[in-house]
Amino acid sequence: MSNLNKILLNKINCKSIWFMRQAGRYLPEFQEIRSKNQDFIKLCLNSELSSEITLQPIKRFDLDSAIIFSDILMVPYALGQNVKFTKGFGPKLSDFNLSEFLKRKKNDFSNKLSPIYKAIDITRRKLNKSKSLISFIGAPWTLIIYMLNAKESKEEINLQKFYDKKKSLDQVIETLIYFLCIHIKNQINAGADVIQIFDSWAGLIPKENLNDYCYIPNAKILNFCKKENIPTICFPKGIKEKYEEFNNIVKPDGINLDPEINPEWAKKKLKNVVIQGGLNPHILLKDDEHIIQGATKYIQTFKDIPYVFNLGHGLLPETDPDKVSKLIKFYRNFDG
Ligand code: CP3
């Protein structure tokens, strides 16, 4: 069994390191493939290339896990929305149509995503057995933000778009949960070992709605994963001290910290869960001294409990791959 799976399932304290967005933007070998493949969705549906990109950081660095090269927006794509990525603007989806959305069928959905499952199968065969292959989904709230094009700027959403649709929102969330569980199961059947659930925009949910839009949808997906014995890591980014309530209600195997969460606080408050990540990805843009100092805080705090080293969000496009390599070496040799 891989170290990541041992930590998540058996709560064994051993070394494990991987990075969110380790496959992609900051790697020259990715940029080379990307420059020849302008359509991002098509690239995600190219099983051979997706597998090759997934393995790029594994070839370059001493990492314990690979994360499949895909995107959380492949689910809205498979449910009928066009998804376009324009440089500088982020993703843009075609208008959401509720009645079309509710007509979607399980088989069509799985067929549309079958190249991802093939990419997982190819990758699992090539990946050393000692390493985990991580697959992922976006949580319903985070997907809906993109599905309704509700993002106004980096940190703001148009909540009115949600309240206008309030009556249908529950229906959309339930339908998404249904399809997300299918996507999870298909990815596990294809050879994935762990599922990470990204709720990247959970921090934008008004406190009084956290239960309905964050805890309950994540918990429903977690219950499915528990029944299926699928190890899971949740990432409710930006919810501050509500991390504690999230953890007590949702009960994932692992929880990824964002950079705002104090590691000491997390160690005290987050119980019966494996902690992952936390280090601010911006630190990797600074000099070595800052990087070592930042990493030491996390490694030292969590050295006597099972902890998976990772960041508090994805690697930034401007990250120098040599800094990533240095950080991994530092973690491997750490002896505190
Ligand atoms: O982690 C990995 O290395 C695996 C691949 C992965 C991608 N997206 C590839 C990608 C993963 C796990 C994701 C998750 C994802 N996608 C999230 C959740 C994590 C997070 O960062 O909060 C979200 C919100 C998305 C949606 C998305 N996809 C956005 C907002 C963008 C545009 C901005 C950006 O991040 O570049 C994408 C595009 C995307 N997804 C790229 C990659 C490598 C960049 C594509 C390009 O080359 O232009």
Residues whose N, C-alpha, C, O or C-beta is under 5 A from the ligand:
A	BS01	CP3	F19 M20 R21 Q22 A23 G24 R25 R34 I67 I68 F69 S70 D71 I72 G90 P91 F198 S200 G314
